């Protein structure tokens, strides 16, 4: 069957939709008060009143101007001066402590403020004003050292010494170290002393014994 039907009385055509032999009427939406019928169209939409707030999820498309009230600011604000911060602030980037340890030579350009006490690189020194340390090379000390060297320079005999517990058959005027190590000697006062000696060293001492426990190899010198 076809859509639409004609009234038998006046022959008017009624708009219908034929669905399985049944005519469903087609109606146009109108709105208005009693006695008024406003056709609904894109330019004359049906007025709708929404009670309360509607829950909305997802993206909502908006066409046309939207009135917005309140205060809005851009994401980045220019700031000058000191800014007080309360609470934790996340900071990113590379930061360095105010004072850095420095080693090696550092080149400096410009003016550098220096404080403290400084002395000139060259100082006048008076020998009379300097106190001599203990054992300094005074004239007396020099005479003693020369006498010891004279004794060593005039050695006429020498002999190998084997460490033991008996007095040396020939008292030496000095000892020459042939191999390094520990040298344990006993003096005429029966007191033992240990010297740590090196090869080539000459000791201007006259021990009565070279004691057991000696690891160095020594030769006796006789003037």
C-alpha positions, 0 to 999 in steps of 0.5 A: 500500500502507499503512504498517505490517505484521503478523507472520504468526507472532504477529500483532504489528504492526510500524511501517513506512513504505511507500515505493514498495511497500517497507516501511522500519521505523520505530525509536525512539531509546533509550540506556543500558548493556547491558540498559537502554533509555532512551527519548529525549525532550525531557526525556531527551535523548541524551547527547552527548560532543563531543571537543575544540573545535568551530568555530562561525560565525554566531549561536549561540542559547543557552537556559538559564543559562550559567556564565561565569568570569573578570573582567568590567567595564562599558564605562565606569568611574568614575575619580578622581585622577591617571591615568597614560597610556602610548602614544597616546590618541585625544582628541575634543572642543574644547580650548583652550590654557592662555594665550589672546591677548586684545584689546579690553576684558575684564570681570573679576569677583572678585579678580585677583592682580597682580604687578609695579611700578606707579605712581599715575596722577598724578605730581608733577613739578618743572620744575626737576628735568626736563632740557631737551632740545636746542632747548627753548624757552628765553628765548634761543630765544624771542628768536630766533624773535620776531626771525625773525617780526618780519622776516617780518611786515615784508615790504614786497616780494615776487617770484616766483622761477624756479629756475636756476643764477644768483644771485638779483637780489634777495636775499630775506629769507625764502621763501613756499611757494606750491605744495609739492615739493622746494626746492633752495637754495644758501647764501652758503657755496656749499652746496646743501640740499634742503627738502621743503616744503608749501604755505603754509610760510614759510622764514626763510632767505636763499638766494643761489640757488634751484637747478634741480631745485626742484619747489616754487613759491616767492615771495621776501619782502623786508623 
